[in-house]
């Protein structure tokens, strides 16, 4: 596949898989990390499916980053490219970490739920997964959007309104402080928008 089309397809796969994973978790487990363990126990299959989707979304996101950097080529600014790559890798690492903690919680709950809850391990695991995903991963997504939007603005590979939209959404992610329940959906939706645009323009022969 040509580079722009490969980036678009990878971005679309990443967005759909990540949004599906977030939706499965959100409808299965209360947003409050201090809630009871009933959500994990009753919806373990849905949560397990969501966690199994995360690795594939991460792989697609890494492919998305790689083909975008290849697309930029010599136009790539080293400073913003470093921030772009670093924030993207940290985002994936934090999403994977949060998913691994959640998977560990499900495994332990299925074997020793009462003792695990009474020991405080469940509350600690939920809090760690929540903080990692909703605080740190969200911030890295915002940094990624700022650096990516700056690169887009300088190289003019996308319409000017897209980078400015990216700046606005990135500020929402950076300043949300975990107070907006569905804030996690902003990032994959933004990637989906860019990917769909690139794919359409590539099919038209303009990208």
Residue frames as qw, qx, qy, qz and C-alpha x, y, z in Angstrom:
[[0.000, 0.887, 0.462, 0.000, 0.00, 0.00, 0.00],
 [0.320, 0.618, -0.062, 0.716, 1.12, 3.54, -0.66],
 [0.314, -0.002, -0.569, 0.760, 2.23, 5.41, 2.43],
 [0.313, -0.142, 0.136, -0.929, -0.73, 7.82, 2.83],
 [0.750, -0.166, -0.397, -0.502, -3.26, 5.03, 2.38],
 [0.659, -0.060, -0.689, 0.296, -1.38, 2.78, 4.81],
 [0.090, 0.073, -0.471, 0.874, -1.38, 5.55, 7.41],
 [0.516, -0.150, -0.079, -0.839, -5.09, 6.11, 6.93],
 [0.788, -0.138, -0.551, -0.236, -5.96, 2.43, 7.24],
 [0.523, -0.021, -0.664, 0.535, -3.76, 2.03, 10.33],
 [0.094, -0.114, 0.315, -0.938, -5.31, 5.11, 11.92],
 [0.659, -0.175, -0.247, -0.689, -8.84, 3.89, 11.25],
 [0.758, -0.115, -0.640, 0.045, -8.08, 0.43, 12.69],
 [0.326, 0.041, -0.577, 0.748, -6.50, 2.00, 15.77],
 [0.296, -0.159, 0.132, -0.933, -9.41, 4.36, 16.33],
 [0.741, -0.176, -0.369, -0.533, -12.13, 1.74, 15.95],
 [0.720, -0.089, -0.653, 0.219, -10.40, -0.83, 18.14],
 [0.231, 0.058, -0.514, 0.824, -9.54, 1.66, 20.88],
 [0.431, -0.175, 0.029, -0.885, -13.04, 3.16, 20.93],
 [0.785, -0.169, -0.507, -0.313, -14.57, -0.33, 21.04],
 [0.587, -0.040, -0.656, 0.472, -12.31, -1.22, 23.96],
 [0.011, -0.105, 0.356, -0.929, -13.14, 1.98, 25.85],
 [0.588, -0.193, -0.198, -0.760, -16.86, 1.51, 25.26],
 [0.762, -0.151, -0.627, -0.058, -16.83, -2.08, 26.49],
 [0.429, -0.051, -0.603, 0.671, -15.02, -1.07, 29.66],
 [0.146, -0.136, 0.174, -0.964, -17.16, 2.01, 30.27],
 [0.677, -0.214, -0.266, -0.652, -20.48, 0.19, 29.99],
 [0.791, -0.122, -0.596, 0.063, -19.19, -2.70, 32.14],
 [0.573, -0.261, -0.456, 0.629, -17.38, -0.94, 34.97],
 [0.131, -0.949, -0.275, 0.086, -18.37, 2.25, 36.85],
 [0.432, 0.747, -0.164, 0.478, -16.10, 5.21, 36.14],
 [0.417, -0.798, 0.303, -0.314, -15.44, 5.71, 39.84],
 [0.525, 0.394, -0.734, 0.177, -12.24, 3.76, 40.71],
 [0.146, -0.227, 0.747, -0.608, -13.50, 3.34, 44.30],
 [0.757, -0.042, -0.133, -0.638, -16.67, 1.49, 43.23],
 [0.775, -0.235, 0.550, -0.202, -17.44, -2.07, 44.26],
 [0.164, -0.361, 0.838, 0.374, -15.99, -5.07, 42.44],
 [0.632, 0.361, 0.632, -0.267, -19.35, -6.25, 41.11],
 [0.520, 0.753, -0.134, -0.381, -18.75, -4.64, 37.72],
 [0.116, 0.574, -0.793, -0.165, -15.56, -6.60, 37.15],
 [0.364, -0.055, 0.915, -0.165, -17.10, -9.87, 38.32],
 [0.589, 0.497, 0.527, -0.358, -20.36, -9.60, 36.35],
 [0.592, 0.786, -0.025, -0.175, -18.85, -8.33, 33.09],
 [0.544, -0.539, 0.549, 0.335, -15.52, -10.16, 33.07],
 [0.669, 0.293, 0.587, 0.349, -16.04, -11.49, 29.52],
 [0.313, 0.911, 0.215, 0.161, -16.75, -8.04, 28.09],
 [0.258, -0.908, 0.302, 0.132, -13.77, -6.58, 29.91],
 [0.680, -0.255, 0.596, 0.342, -11.53, -9.42, 28.75],
 [0.594, 0.587, 0.450, 0.316, -12.60, -8.77, 25.15],
 [0.075, 0.996, -0.002, 0.056, -11.83, -5.08, 25.59],
 [0.461, -0.729, 0.458, 0.213, -8.38, -5.86, 26.99],
 [0.720, 0.044, 0.597, 0.351, -7.65, -8.26, 24.12],
 [0.467, 0.808, 0.291, 0.212, -8.41, -5.50, 21.63],
 [0.229, -0.939, 0.143, 0.212, -5.87, -3.12, 23.19],
 [0.579, -0.373, 0.530, 0.495, -2.69, -4.81, 21.85],
 [0.510, 0.432, 0.593, 0.449, -4.01, -4.72, 18.29],
 [0.085, 0.969, 0.220, 0.071, -4.99, -1.06, 18.61],
 [0.417, -0.789, 0.292, 0.345, -1.48, -0.31, 19.91],
 [0.608, -0.034, 0.601, 0.518, 0.12, -2.11, 16.97],
 [0.360, 0.723, 0.486, 0.335, -2.05, -0.16, 14.52],
 [0.138, -0.983, -0.043, 0.109, -1.13, 3.11, 16.28],
 [0.525, -0.540, 0.448, 0.482, 2.60, 2.37, 16.00],
 [0.521, 0.298, 0.619, 0.506, 2.09, 1.66, 12.30],
 [0.129, 0.920, 0.353, 0.109, 0.16, 4.93, 12.00],
 [0.316, -0.874, 0.188, 0.318, 3.09, 6.85, 13.53],
 [0.595, -0.244, 0.569, 0.512, 5.64, 5.09, 11.34],
 [0.450, 0.491, 0.585, 0.463, 3.91, 5.75, 8.04],
 [0.011, 0.979, 0.204, -0.013, 3.21, 9.38, 8.97],
 [0.414, -0.732, 0.343, 0.418, 6.91, 9.93, 9.69],
 [0.553, 0.043, 0.645, 0.525, 7.76, 8.28, 6.40],
 [0.292, 0.792, 0.490, 0.218, 5.25, 10.57, 4.70],
 [0.159, -0.964, 0.018, 0.212, 6.88, 13.66, 6.19],
 [0.830, 0.348, 0.009, 0.436, 10.34, 12.54, 5.08],
 [0.515, 0.144, -0.126, 0.836, 12.85, 15.38, 4.86],
 [0.182, -0.643, -0.163, -0.726, 10.19, 17.90, 5.86],
 [0.706, -0.548, -0.443, 0.066, 10.13, 16.46, 9.37],
 [0.082, -0.806, 0.317, -0.493, 11.20, 18.87, 12.12],
 [0.548, 0.134, -0.761, 0.320, 13.55, 17.03, 14.49],
 [0.112, -0.157, 0.559, -0.806, 12.35, 18.79, 17.63],
 [0.670, 0.017, 0.147, -0.727, 8.64, 18.22, 17.10],
 [0.767, 0.181, -0.572, -0.226, 9.29, 14.80, 15.57],
 [0.299, 0.178, -0.817, 0.460, 10.99, 13.73, 18.81],
 [0.352, 0.002, 0.497, -0.793, 8.05, 14.93, 20.89],
 [0.732, 0.167, -0.250, -0.612, 5.66, 13.36, 18.39],
 [0.683, 0.163, -0.712, -0.017, 7.34, 9.95, 18.56],
 [0.171, 0.152, -0.768, 0.598, 8.03, 10.03, 22.30],
 [0.464, 0.000, 0.358, -0.810, 4.51, 11.00, 23.32],
 [0.780, 0.139, -0.361, -0.492, 3.03, 8.40, 20.99],
 [0.580, 0.156, -0.780, 0.176, 5.18, 5.62, 22.46],
 [0.031, -0.087, 0.677, -0.730, 4.42, 6.72, 26.01],
 [0.632, 0.013, 0.039, -0.774, 0.70, 6.78, 25.24],
 [0.795, 0.106, -0.545, -0.245, 0.79, 3.20, 23.99],
 [0.401, 0.168, -0.784, 0.444, 2.89, 2.09, 26.97],
 [0.235, -0.070, 0.524, -0.816, 0.48, 3.64, 29.46],
 [0.752, 0.046, -0.154, -0.639, -2.59, 2.17, 27.77],
 [0.727, 0.140, -0.673, -0.001, -0.93, -1.25, 27.83],
 [0.177, 0.166, -0.731, 0.638, 0.03, -0.81, 31.48],
 [0.492, -0.047, 0.287, -0.821, -3.50, 0.14, 32.45],
 [0.818, 0.105, -0.352, -0.442, -4.85, -2.84, 30.52],
 [0.561, 0.190, -0.769, 0.242, -2.36, -5.20, 32.18],
 [0.107, -0.124, 0.639, -0.751, -3.39, -4.01, 35.65],
 [0.682, 0.040, 0.071, -0.727, -7.08, -4.48, 34.77],
 [0.779, 0.175, -0.568, -0.201, -6.35, -7.95, 33.40],
 [0.312, 0.188, -0.801, 0.475, -4.55, -8.85, 36.61],
 [0.394, -0.080, 0.431, -0.808, -7.54, -7.70, 38.65],
 [0.805, 0.096, -0.210, -0.546, -9.89, -9.94, 36.64],
 [0.648, 0.222, -0.724, 0.081, -7.58, -12.93, 37.04],
 [0.113, 0.134, -0.754, 0.633, -7.32, -12.56, 40.81],
 [0.531, -0.030, 0.232, -0.814, -11.04, -11.84, 41.26],
 [0.797, 0.107, -0.421, -0.419, -11.91, -15.08, 39.49],
 [0.673, 0.081, -0.700, 0.225, -9.89, -17.13, 42.00],
 [0.435, -0.347, -0.591, 0.584, -9.84, -15.28, 45.32],
 [0.006, -0.677, -0.302, -0.671, -12.29, -12.40, 45.14],
 [0.533, -0.798, -0.262, -0.108, -13.16, -11.98, 48.82],
 [0.715, -0.468, -0.004, 0.520, -9.61, -12.00, 50.16],
 [0.469, 0.267, 0.250, 0.804, -8.39, -9.78, 47.31],
 [0.126, -0.761, -0.294, -0.565, -11.06, -7.17, 48.00],
 [0.632, -0.753, -0.179, 0.040, -10.57, -7.25, 51.77],
 [0.739, -0.226, 0.036, 0.634, -6.80, -6.86, 51.46],
 [0.029, 0.848, 0.000, -0.529, -7.21, -3.61, 49.58],
 [0.425, -0.170, 0.654, 0.603, -5.56, -4.99, 46.44],
 [0.313, 0.616, 0.669, 0.272, -8.66, -4.46, 44.34],
 [0.021, -0.959, -0.208, 0.190, -8.99, -0.80, 45.32],
 [0.351, -0.651, 0.400, 0.542, -5.28, -0.21, 44.70],
 [0.439, 0.087, 0.728, 0.519, -5.38, -1.90, 41.29],
 [0.231, 0.785, 0.557, 0.137, -8.46, 0.02, 40.19],
 [0.138, -0.937, -0.012, 0.321, -6.91, 3.31, 41.30],
 [0.420, -0.440, 0.545, 0.577, -3.64, 2.56, 39.49],
 [0.393, 0.346, 0.726, 0.446, -5.39, 1.62, 36.26],
 [0.098, 0.899, 0.426, -0.015, -7.62, 4.70, 36.47],
 [0.241, -0.853, 0.158, 0.435, -4.75, 7.10, 37.16],
 [0.467, -0.229, 0.630, 0.576, -2.53, 5.63, 34.45],
 [0.317, 0.458, 0.711, 0.429, -5.20, 5.81, 31.77],
 [0.013, 0.879, 0.462, 0.121, -7.21, 8.91, 32.68],
 [0.280, -0.906, 0.077, 0.308, -4.39, 11.14, 33.91],
 [0.393, -0.543, 0.541, 0.508, -1.08, 10.18, 32.33],
 [0.456, 0.226, 0.743, 0.435, -2.16, 8.53, 29.06],
 [0.216, 0.868, 0.447, 0.013, -4.63, 11.34, 28.37],
 [0.165, -0.884, 0.176, 0.401, -1.87, 13.94, 28.87],
 [0.418, -0.291, 0.677, 0.531, 0.45, 12.10, 26.48],
 [0.399, 0.555, 0.684, 0.255, -2.36, 11.96, 23.93],
 [0.066, 0.963, 0.188, -0.180, -2.69, 15.74, 24.23],
 [0.295, -0.691, 0.449, 0.483, 1.06, 16.24, 23.73],
 [0.479, 0.088, 0.761, 0.429, 0.95, 13.93, 20.71],
 [0.311, 0.777, 0.539, 0.094, -1.90, 15.94, 19.21],
 [0.067, -0.940, 0.066, 0.329, -0.04, 19.24, 19.71],
 [0.352, -0.492, 0.623, 0.496, 3.18, 17.97, 18.13],
 [0.442, 0.301, 0.777, 0.332, 1.32, 16.25, 15.28],
 [0.226, 0.886, 0.399, -0.067, -0.77, 19.36, 14.62],
 [0.160, -0.841, 0.270, 0.441, 2.38, 21.52, 14.55],
 [0.401, -0.201, 0.748, 0.489, 4.00, 19.19, 12.03],
 [0.373, 0.584, 0.699, 0.177, 0.84, 19.24, 9.91],
 [0.081, 0.948, 0.183, -0.249, 0.72, 23.04, 10.03],
 [0.235, -0.712, 0.451, 0.485, 4.37, 23.44, 9.02],
 [0.317, -0.113, 0.823, 0.457, 4.35, 20.86, 6.25],
 [0.489, 0.324, -0.045, -0.809, 0.81, 21.68, 5.04],
 [0.082, 0.043, -0.960, -0.263, -0.02, 18.06, 4.36],
 [0.052, -0.561, -0.823, 0.077, -3.55, 18.64, 5.69],
 [0.029, -0.777, -0.316, -0.544, -6.02, 21.57, 5.58],
 [0.145, 0.406, -0.417, 0.800, -5.22, 24.36, 8.05],
 [0.609, -0.455, 0.026, -0.649, -8.40, 23.83, 10.07],
 [0.905, -0.138, -0.403, 0.005, -7.31, 20.33, 11.10],
 [0.536, 0.145, -0.495, 0.669, -4.18, 21.40, 13.04],
 [0.187, -0.352, 0.230, -0.888, -6.13, 24.16, 14.80],
 [0.812, -0.312, -0.210, -0.447, -8.83, 21.65, 15.73],
 [0.816, 0.000, -0.494, 0.301, -6.08, 19.41, 17.05],
 [0.211, 0.298, -0.424, 0.829, -4.75, 22.24, 19.23],
 [0.507, -0.368, 0.061, -0.777, -8.19, 22.90, 20.70],
 [0.908, -0.207, -0.295, -0.215, -8.86, 19.24, 21.46],
 [0.674, 0.161, -0.516, 0.504, -5.37, 18.81, 22.89],
 [0.066, -0.384, 0.361, -0.847, -5.97, 21.65, 25.35],
 [0.763, -0.326, -0.078, -0.553, -9.15, 19.90, 26.48],
 [0.905, -0.041, -0.406, 0.124, -7.16, 16.73, 27.14],
 [0.478, 0.276, -0.457, 0.697, -4.37, 18.55, 28.95],
 [0.156, -0.291, 0.313, -0.890, -6.70, 20.60, 31.17],
 [0.671, -0.315, -0.482, -0.468, -9.42, 18.03, 31.84],
 [0.149, -0.426, 0.711, -0.540, -7.76, 16.69, 35.06],
 [0.141, -0.085, -0.986, 0.029, -9.79, 13.48, 34.74],
 [0.292, 0.246, 0.495, -0.781, -13.09, 15.29, 35.33],
 [0.628, 0.330, -0.214, -0.672, -14.78, 14.47, 32.00],
 [0.787, -0.098, 0.584, -0.173, -15.98, 10.86, 31.90],
 [0.830, 0.436, 0.334, 0.099, -15.76, 10.33, 28.12],
 [0.024, 0.898, -0.319, -0.301, -12.62, 12.41, 27.56],
 [0.538, -0.302, 0.728, 0.300, -10.73, 9.31, 26.42],
 [0.629, 0.511, 0.577, 0.102, -12.80, 9.19, 23.24],
 [0.184, 0.921, -0.073, -0.334, -11.44, 12.53, 21.99],
 [0.222, -0.603, 0.661, 0.388, -8.08, 11.15, 20.89],
 [0.431, 0.102, 0.852, 0.277, -9.24, 8.17, 18.79],
 [0.388, 0.783, 0.468, -0.131, -11.97, 10.32, 17.23],
 [0.054, 0.879, -0.262, -0.394, -9.34, 12.88, 16.21],
 [0.291, -0.351, 0.808, 0.374, -7.14, 10.16, 14.69],
 [0.466, 0.422, 0.776, 0.054, -10.19, 8.75, 12.91],
 [0.300, 0.886, 0.181, -0.305, -11.02, 12.15, 11.42],
 [0.025, -0.744, 0.530, 0.407, -7.49, 12.61, 10.06],
 [0.383, -0.136, 0.883, 0.235, -7.28, 9.04, 8.79],
 [0.486, 0.592, 0.640, -0.068, -10.60, 9.19, 6.95],
 [0.245, 0.904, -0.057, -0.345, -9.62, 12.49, 5.32],
 [0.152, -0.588, 0.704, 0.367, -6.23, 11.11, 4.21],
 [0.457, 0.123, 0.871, 0.134, -7.86, 7.98, 2.81],
 [0.451, 0.753, 0.445, -0.175, -10.51, 9.92, 0.85],
 [0.161, 0.890, -0.260, -0.340, -7.96, 12.35, -0.57],
 [0.300, -0.414, 0.804, 0.304, -5.60, 9.52, -1.46],
 [0.515, 0.354, 0.778, 0.064, -8.34, 7.68, -3.33],
 [0.366, 0.885, 0.213, -0.191, -9.01, 10.91, -5.21],
 [0.766, 0.333, 0.076, 0.545, -5.31, 11.12, -6.07],
 [0.016, 0.921, -0.037, 0.388, -4.67, 14.36, -4.15],
 [0.540, -0.747, 0.376, -0.093, -2.45, 13.00, -1.35]]
